[in-house]
Amino acid sequence: MGVEYLPEAMKAAGLLRRLNVEYVAEVSPPEYNSKRDEETLLLNPKAIRRYSKQLANVVANVL
């Protein structure tokens, strides 16, 4: 896939410096799961929900 390398690539390209921000935390995304949820037909909805909450908490603590 390659998307797992995006955060480091963006930092290496100077994004943090250009935005004048400081790196404060990393929230690791859930592993890819190609099996669809039987109820919602979404891919990995429970893990995405947990990840989204973790990400929101980190952002809220920074703001």
C-alpha positions in Angstrom: 0.0 0.0 0.0 2.5 2.6 1.1 0.1 4.9 3.0 1.5 3.8 6.3 4.7 5.8 5.4 2.8 9.0 4.7 3.2 10.6 8.2 7.0 10.2 8.1 7.3 11.3 4.5 5.3 14.5 5.3 7.5 15.2 8.3 10.7 14.5 6.2 9.4 16.9 3.5 9.2 19.7 6.1 5.5 19.9 6.7 5.7 20.5 10.4 8.2 23.4 9.9 6.1 24.9 7.1 3.0 24.8 9.3 5.0 26.1 12.3 3.8 23.2 14.4 5.3 20.8 16.8 5.1 17.0 16.7 3.3 15.9 19.8 1.9 12.4 19.3 1.4 9.4 17.0 -1.8 7.4 16.8 -1.2 4.2 14.9 -4.0 3.1 12.6 -5.5 -0.3 12.9 -4.2 -3.1 10.7 -6.0 -3.5 7.4 -8.7 -6.1 7.4 -10.3 -7.0 4.1 -13.3 -8.8 5.7 -16.5 -6.9 5.6 -18.6 -6.4 8.8 -21.7 -8.6 8.3 -24.1 -5.9 9.7 -22.7 -2.7 8.1 -20.8 -4.2 5.2 -18.0 -1.8 6.1 -14.3 -2.8 6.3 -13.1 -2.9 9.9 -15.7 -0.5 11.4 -15.0 -1.3 15.1 -11.3 -0.7 14.8 -11.9 2.4 12.8 -14.2 3.7 15.5 -11.6 3.0 18.2 -8.9 4.7 16.1 -11.1 7.7 15.4 -11.7 8.2 19.1 -8.0 7.9 19.9 -7.2 10.4 17.3 -9.8 12.8 18.5 -8.5 12.6 22.1 -5.0 13.4 20.9 -6.2 16.4 18.9 -8.4 17.6 21.7 -5.5 17.5 24.2 -3.3 19.5 21.8 -5.9 22.2 21.2 
